[in-house]
Amino acid sequence: MNLKSRECVIVGGGQVALRKARLLASAHAKLVVIAPEICEELKNLEQVHAIYQREFRDDDIDNATLVVVTTNDTQLNRHVSKLAQQKNLPVNVVDNPALCSFITPSIVDRSPIVVAISSGGTAPVLARSLRARLESLVPPEYGQLAASMGKLRDQLKSKMPAEKDRRIFWEKIVNGPIAKKFLSGNSDNAIQQLQRAINSTEKSTNYTNHGSVALVGAGPGNPDLLTFRALRLMQSADIVLYDRLVSPEIVDLCRRDAERIYVGKQRNNHAVPQPKINQLLVELAQKGNAVVRLKGGDPFIFGRGGEEIEDLAEARISFEVVPGITAASGCSSYSGIPLTHRNYAQACVFVTGHLKGGTVNLNWQQLANANQTIVVYMGLEGLPIICRELINHGLESSTPAALIEQGTTPRQQVITSNLGNLSELVAERSVTAPTLMIIGGVVNLYEKLNWFSVTPNTD
Ligand SMILES: C[S@@+](CC[C@H](N)C(=O)[O-])C[C@H]1O[C@@H](n2cnc3c(N)ncnc32)[C@H](O)[C@@H]1O
């Protein structure tokens, strides 16, 4: 709310009134204070325009833009609140949300950047504690960076008429060395560089033809496991293509205005066939879009990421690949089953258990090695075949094996057993994909090390 030179009436004259007066003064309001007793500091506040040391009168708020009430007199508080609301004036009665038509949030002030935190009047102490954390997180130089960007906006606008080009320009500034310079306190130099960057921007510069694709690993489902790079690209994308394994919480973190295209795949049922996805990426980038292709886990581990960027490379479109936490790492950590361990496994192999023509084609001889951990992706359907073949090729049926369902998410379930019994146990339960199998001695550690959710050992 723009309060500059507007009359703001504070009813009350104690310490709380003083706090509110300071806040309103920082917005350059014209302050009027009314109370039979008014503390000295408030009387001496420079921005106070008028002081009436007496009881409140109804016509005191006739010229007000906003009213704040800070008295201990509940009847008076209710009366002023009602009166203000009848006149359609915003009113705040301190510590009484029911009588307020607006509340004052805790703020982190890096003007012109202001972060407001509100608990809707329910837990102001919690809001203040969050504010304290943000205070330490947002360097004071943010204000100066914002102010400098504001001053140069019009200049850039005249050089770059397209809104999208300007957005790309500012994103590069904010994520690049000029912003770093500002934040490290070297603002004079940073302003010069910013000015130079704008001067060297030709009117004819057509950024729109320079689209790009980022193949981004979104991790195994838990949004906390995204990388900073992934998040940054997601928040500056024009278009996001995502599939079934990317959780809705993660898709929600993409730039609000980005177009979202679901290209979801389910086993044997490709919503958009792979060649079509590859082609779509090329077409969207050629139109000048910053495209993010979000993929579950890591794009280069059973993710067909290689195929997607092959077409981009052939079309000479600029691309990058952002690694993600693969399901094996996520499920291993969140189930407390290390993939290697000096006592159990000196090697670890990742295989796909995908069924093809009713069977799983793997080099069983090579896999049936007691000192290694086997991680099976996409193995739920083929689970009985996998367990049987490993036993047939020499692993003991007592070899520990675990199935991790929806790993790293709040819905994670872990079933531990052995090669001889796992498929039977799984068949008895209703298991929800995605699932990952870990086979080998390391599974013994689950009982001791599982920390994320307490699931009974069903062995
Ligand atoms: C097509 S692959 C994609 C793998 C992905 N690129 C990665 O690096 O994790 C899909 C398989 O990954 C495994 N998977 C992915 N996310 C999982 C999760 N949260 N929990 C268990 N398994 C998961 C399942 O085996 C699923 O069938």
The ligand as an SDF file (V2000), in Angstrom:
LIG
                    3D

 27 29  0  0  0  0  0  0  0  0999 V2000
   12.8450  -45.6720  -16.6530 C   0  0  0  0  0  0  0  0  0  0  0  0
   13.7140  -45.9380  -15.2020 S   0  0  0  0  0  0  0  0  0  0  0  0
   14.3450  -44.3630  -14.9170 C   0  0  0  0  0  0  0  0  0  0  0  0
   15.4590  -44.3370  -13.9530 C   0  0  0  0  0  0  0  0  0  0  0  0
   15.9520  -42.9650  -13.6550 C   0  0  0  0  0  0  0  0  0  0  0  0
   16.5150  -42.3510  -14.8060 N   0  0  0  0  0  0  0  0  0  0  0  0
   16.9290  -42.9370  -12.4870 C   0  0  0  0  0  0  0  0  0  0  0  0
   18.0990  -42.5810  -12.6640 O   0  0  0  0  0  0  0  0  0  0  0  0
   16.5090  -43.2610  -11.3730 O   0  0  0  0  0  0  0  0  0  0  0  0
   12.4180  -46.1050  -14.0580 C   0  0  0  0  0  0  0  0  0  0  0  0
   12.7350  -47.0150  -12.8950 C   0  0  0  0  0  0  0  0  0  0  0  0
   13.5060  -46.3370  -11.9320 O   0  0  0  0  0  0  0  0  0  0  0  0
   13.2150  -46.8640  -10.6580 C   0  0  0  0  0  0  0  0  0  0  0  0
   12.7560  -45.7680   -9.7960 N   0  0  0  0  0  0  0  0  0  0  0  0
   12.6680  -44.4820  -10.1160 C   0  0  0  0  0  0  0  0  0  0  0  0
   12.2820  -43.7480   -9.0600 N   0  0  0  0  0  0  0  0  0  0  0  0
   12.1210  -44.6060   -8.0390 C   0  0  0  0  0  0  0  0  0  0  0  0
   11.7310  -44.4610   -6.6830 C   0  0  0  0  0  0  0  0  0  0  0  0
   11.4150  -43.2800   -6.1620 N   0  0  0  0  0  0  0  0  0  0  0  0
   11.6640  -45.5650   -5.9120 N   0  0  0  0  0  0  0  0  0  0  0  0
   11.9790  -46.7790   -6.4150 C   0  0  0  0  0  0  0  0  0  0  0  0
   12.3470  -46.9640   -7.6960 N   0  0  0  0  0  0  0  0  0  0  0  0
   12.4300  -45.9050   -8.4960 C   0  0  0  0  0  0  0  0  0  0  0  0
   12.1480  -47.9100  -10.8510 C   0  0  0  0  0  0  0  0  0  0  0  0
   12.7820  -49.1540  -10.9590 O   0  0  0  0  0  0  0  0  0  0  0  0
   11.5350  -47.4930  -12.1610 C   0  0  0  0  0  0  0  0  0  0  0  0
   10.9140  -48.5740  -12.8060 O   0  0  0  0  0  0  0  0  0  0  0  0
  1  2  1  0
  2  3  1  0
  2 10  1  0
  3  4  1  0
  4  5  1  0
  5  6  1  0
  5  7  1  0
  7  8  2  0
  7  9  1  0
 10 11  1  0
 11 12  1  0
 11 26  1  0
 12 13  1  0
 13 14  1  0
 13 24  1  0
 14 15  1  0
 14 23  1  0
 15 16  2  0
 16 17  1  0
 17 18  1  0
 17 23  2  0
 18 19  1  0
 18 20  2  0
 20 21  1  0
 21 22  2  0
 22 23  1  0
 24 25  1  0
 24 26  1  0
 26 27  1  0
M  CHG  2   2   1   9  -1
M  END
$$$$
